Amino acid sequence: MITKKQKGFTLIELMIGIALGLLIVAAGLAIFLNSLKNSRLQEGVSQVQDGGIFGLDYIASQVRLANYGNVENRSLNDQTPMGGIVLTTGLPTQTNINLAMGDANATTAFANTIVTRSSGLSNVNLASDQLTIQFIAPTDMQNCVGENVQKGDRVVQRYFLRAENNKTNHDTNITSLGLACVANSPLNNPNSNPRFLTRFAPNITGEIIIPNVDYFGFLLGARTGNNYRYYTVDEYTAAVTAARNAIPAQEVPSIEMIKMAVLIRSQNEVRTAPITLSTYEILGRTVTLNTPATTGVTNKFVRNVYVTTIALRNALGDK
């Protein structure tokens, strides 16, 4: 009788095969997880870039129109009639103010909360700024909320941070803010100097231009004689007051530029990324992110600071 030898793996060979298989699976899984992490990180970077580059560029294109059409007042300060940077407001009967127009009628003054100032919402330890501009539409165009404006109509726009309404689940304990804009209602018959504006009250929420903004700030670039410097809103207000109160009175700084910055975050957290940065340098100031209200909530969003400098070509005096 002929017997056949049995063939197969020995126990050692089987263990070696299993070990090699596990190593290959582990390597493949590591590559997959790393690719997934990088994909989420790149998605976050893309979201931040979209808002920072395209959103800020759009805002800059509108701010560049500030003071357009104000041909008799091309030196811009807090008392310039119809001045492109709105720092003061009052009724149509008042003088030496930027926005001499009523709120929905000619006898009700706007609250000071609609002017350019520094007391807005933010997700850092420094209040965000609010920028209010005005100009005469140079051509048929759209305002910042997408409404059609006819050539020659007065346009007043306010940029500020407000809470977003379409918050996602991860925003439950983290304030979600967006850079919004409010614009006055366009008129059917264009008017470059109306006695009042409609739909521009402080309670109007406007439209979000850049979502997921943690901080919005700017500096006013002003000239006194041949000297230039940047001011915060509060610094500029103090400077013009001091110049007028000096004996003899001194030249008031004239606003000619705006240096604007935003701190933008991604829509979703990237929990697997090594994101530990909590302080940022913005316009010469160090700002620190607020801590989430609930203990244990992470704050690992992709963030970046974007800065642009805007020359106000319609406010260069007699140059």
Number of C-alpha atoms within 10 A of each C-alpha: 3 4 5 6 5 5 6 7 9 9 9 9 11 12 12 12 13 12 12 12 12 12 12 12 12 12 12 12 12 12 12 12 13 13 12 13 16 15 13 19 21 14 17 20 18 14 20 26 19 14 23 24 13 13 15 20 14 14 16 18 11 15 23 20 22 27 26 21 20 20 11 10 19 24 22 26 27 25 18 24 21 30 27 33 29 29 23 22 25 22 20 19 11 13 14 16 21 25 32 23 25 23 20 16 13 17 15 14 18 23 13 13 14 23 21 20 20 19 13 17 21 26 22 19 14 20 17 21 23 24 23 22 26 26 26 25 22 15 11 12 13 14 20 24 17 10 13 14 22 21 16 18 22 25 26 24 23 22 25 29 28 22 19 19 10 8 15 11 9 15 16 13 15 18 20 24 25 25 27 22 25 24 26 22 18 21 16 9 10 16 16 17 17 15 18 21 23 14 16 22 17 15 9 12 17 21 18 22 19 23 24 26 29 24 29 29 25 24 20 22 22 21 18 13 10 5 8 15 13 18 20 17 20 10 13 22 16 12 15 19 14 14 15 13 11 11 8 8 10 14 13 21 24 24 28 23 22 22 18 22 20 24 23 28 27 24 21 20 19 22 15 14 14 8 14 9 13 14 13 17 11 19 18 7 9 12 18 15 17 17 16 16 11 10 8 7 14 15 22 19 22 25 22 16 20 18 17 15 15 16 18 21 16 21 27 17 15 7 6
